[in-house]
Amino acid sequence: MFNKKASNPKNKPDLILDHLQLKKGNLVADIGSGGGYFSLRFAEAVGKEGVVFAVDTNSGFLEFIKEKAKEKGLNNVKTILTSEENLSLPENVDLVFMRNVCHHIPNRTDYFRRLKKLLKEGGRIAILEYRKAKRFTFHGLFGHYVPKEKIIKEMTQAGFQLEEDLAFLPEQSFTIFSTKSSNKKA
């Protein structure tokens, strides 16, 4: 149930993974890991040499991820109970992945600046965030979205460069930012 939406083929999880270009040995932080669908996929992609930090504010989700990782024989998933004030991540992370999390963060620009300090040189942040929905949907009624343009502006203010702006997801924007400048844009 936790991972039904993330794993739905309509939401293109395989294509998302392709665009992240994970490599063996990468350190990945899945912030707002929820039920861990992507955390577990990332753990397989980075192999035994890599580590995935499943980060969430909900200890129940983290326990679920621990159990699923154990069932799959994935020893490279570390769970971190966090809050907005205390990121509790190691340094030199290759990729921070945030799916449907930005609308929960009150001071995003400051938060992104703090994340930048944890990334290795050339590290990236991938942000999937709901687009504005019709007024009578859950996302529309409760404001569970952040416009892509606002995310780009806040990330730029925090010192990031837009690497990719991908438009293949049906309900979400998908942007990838880097700590170094690049000419690559999609």
C-alpha positions in Angstrom: 0.0 0.0 0.0 2.8 2.5 0.9 4.4 2.1 -2.5 1.4 1.7 -4.8 1.6 5.1 -6.3 5.4 5.2 -6.6 5.6 1.8 -8.3 2.6 2.4 -10.7 3.9 2.1 -14.3 1.9 5.2 -15.2 4.2 7.2 -12.9 7.3 5.8 -14.9 9.6 4.7 -12.0 12.0 3.0 -14.4 12.4 6.1 -16.5 13.0 8.2 -13.3 15.8 5.8 -12.3 17.3 6.0 -15.8 17.5 9.7 -15.6 19.2 9.6 -12.2 22.2 7.7 -13.6 23.1 6.1 -10.4 26.5 4.3 -10.3 27.9 1.5 -8.1 29.3 3.0 -4.9 27.1 6.1 -4.9 25.8 7.6 -1.7 22.1 8.5 -2.0 19.7 10.3 0.4 16.0 9.6 -0.2 14.5 12.4 1.7 10.8 11.8 2.5 11.4 8.1 1.7 7.8 7.1 2.7 7.3 3.4 2.1 10.8 3.1 0.6 10.0 2.1 -3.0 12.7 4.3 -4.4 15.1 3.7 -1.5 15.1 0.0 -2.2 15.5 0.5 -6.0 18.4 2.9 -5.3 20.0 0.3 -3.0 20.0 -2.2 -5.8 21.4 0.3 -8.3 24.3 1.5 -6.1 25.3 -2.1 -5.1 27.1 -3.3 -2.0 29.7 -0.5 -2.5 27.0 2.2 -2.1 24.7 3.3 0.6 21.2 4.6 0.6 19.9 6.8 3.4 16.1 6.5 3.7 15.2 9.7 5.5 11.8 10.4 6.9 10.0 12.0 9.8 7.8 8.9 10.3 9.4 6.1 12.3 6.7 3.6 11.1 7.8 4.2 7.5 11.4 3.7 8.4 10.7 0.4 10.2 8.7 -0.8 7.1 11.8 0.0 5.0 14.1 -1.8 7.3 12.0 -4.9 7.1 11.7 -4.7 3.3 15.4 -4.2 2.9 16.1 -7.2 5.1 13.6 -9.4 3.1 15.5 -8.4 -0.1 18.9 -9.0 1.4 19.9 -5.3 1.0 22.4 -4.4 3.7 23.2 -1.0 2.2 20.0 0.8 3.4 20.4 3.0 6.4 17.3 4.6 7.9 17.4 8.1 9.4 14.6 9.6 11.5 14.8 13.4 10.9 13.2 16.7 11.2 13.4 19.9 9.2 15.8 21.4 11.8 18.1 18.3 12.0 19.0 16.7 8.6 21.3 14.1 10.3 22.9 13.1 7.0 26.6 12.3 6.4 28.6 14.5 4.1 29.7 13.7 0.5 26.3 12.5 -0.7 26.2 12.0 -4.5 22.4 12.4 -4.9 19.6 13.7 -2.8 16.2 12.5 -4.1 13.0 14.3 -2.9 9.7 13.0 -4.2 6.5 15.0 -3.2 8.3 16.5 -0.2 8.9 20.2 -1.1 5.3 21.3 -0.2 6.0 20.2 3.4 9.1 22.3 3.8 8.4 25.8 5.1 11.7 27.6 4.4 12.9 25.7 1.3 15.7 28.1 0.2 17.4 27.8 3.6 16.8 24.0 3.7 18.4 23.6 0.2 21.4 25.6 1.3 21.9 23.2 4.2 21.5 20.3 1.9 24.2 21.7 -0.4 26.8 21.5 2.4 26.1 17.7 2.6 26.7 17.1 -1.1 30.0 16.2 -2.6 31.5 18.4 -5.3 29.2 18.0 -8.3 26.5 16.4 -6.2 22.9 16.6 -7.4 19.4 17.0 -6.0 16.5 15.5 -7.9 13.1 16.9 -7.1 9.8 15.4 -8.1 6.9 17.6 -6.9 3.2 17.6 -7.7 2.0 20.1 -10.2 -1.0 22.3 -9.5 -4.0 20.1 -9.8 -7.7 20.8 -10.3 -9.3 22.5 -7.4 -11.4 19.5 -6.3 -8.5 17.1 -5.9 -6.5 16.3 -2.8 -3.5 18.2 -4.1 -5.6 21.2 -5.2 -7.7 21.4 -2.0 -4.7 21.1 0.4 -2.0 22.9 -1.5 0.1 19.8 -1.8 2.3 21.1 -4.7 4.9 23.7 -5.4 5.1 25.2 -8.9 8.2 24.1 -10.8 9.2 27.7 -11.4 9.2 28.4 -7.7 11.4 25.3 -7.0 13.9 26.5 -9.7 14.0 30.0 -8.3 14.6 28.7 -4.7 17.2 26.2 -5.8 19.0 28.9 -7.8 18.9 31.2 -4.7 20.4 28.3 -2.7 23.4 28.1 -5.1 22.3 25.3 -7.4 22.3 25.1 -11.2 19.4 23.5 -13.1 20.8 20.4 -15.0 17.6 18.9 -16.3 13.9 19.8 -16.5 12.0 16.7 -17.5 8.4 16.7 -18.5 7.4 13.0 -18.9 5.6 12.5 -15.6 1.8 12.8 -15.6 1.2 14.6 -12.3 4.7 15.9 -11.2 7.5 18.1 -12.3 10.9 16.5 -12.3 14.0 18.7 -12.0 17.6 17.8 -11.4 20.0 20.4 -10.0 23.8 20.3 -9.5 26.3 22.0 -7.3 28.4 22.9 -10.3 27.4 24.6 -13.5 26.5 22.7 -16.6 25.0 23.4 -20.0 22.9 20.2 -20.0 19.2 20.9 -20.0 16.3 18.8 -21.3 
